[in-house]
Amino acid sequence: MLIKLLCFFAGMVVAWIFSYVLGVGYSINVLNRAQRSCAALFMTCEDGVQQILHLKYIAMEEAAKSEQNITAQKFIDQINLDGVKKTVMKNYVNSFPITYRHIMEFETWDELQDYINEIAKQARRDRVSSRKKTQEDKRV
């Protein structure tokens, strides 16, 4: 009877350990997907702002603003955009769970750009390898 009770508790402990490990794995997977989505969102927003600023500068040229005025406005806009980027990254880092900071792929805007570039390279490699595999399958 004592052996059965001991085996039962040992089984419970092992089940809790497996449950914990599985929960940590799921959490890491979700956080990695969230990081990827946040990175895409941040870059898309930054690209949109850059396009709007470009249209702004075209409108300034069409309004016959001086080149010095346009250059000064570009400088001011870049300073403001850099401040926004820093704030976005600071808020992102602060909102990331402290216990999982070791899996954080980027903490600065430059690291974010490198992360996006690496994802894009990997996606291109995957597409090329899947095309090659499809072509090989068609030959067979």
Secondary structure, DSSP 8 states (H G I E B T S, - for coil): -HHHHHHHHHHHHHHHHHHHHHHHHHHHHHHHHHHHHHHHHHHHHHHHHHHHHHHHHHHHHHTT--HHHHHHHHHHHHHHHHHHHHHHHHHHHHHS-GGGGGG---SSHHHHHHHHHHHHHHHHHHHHHHHHHHHHHHH-
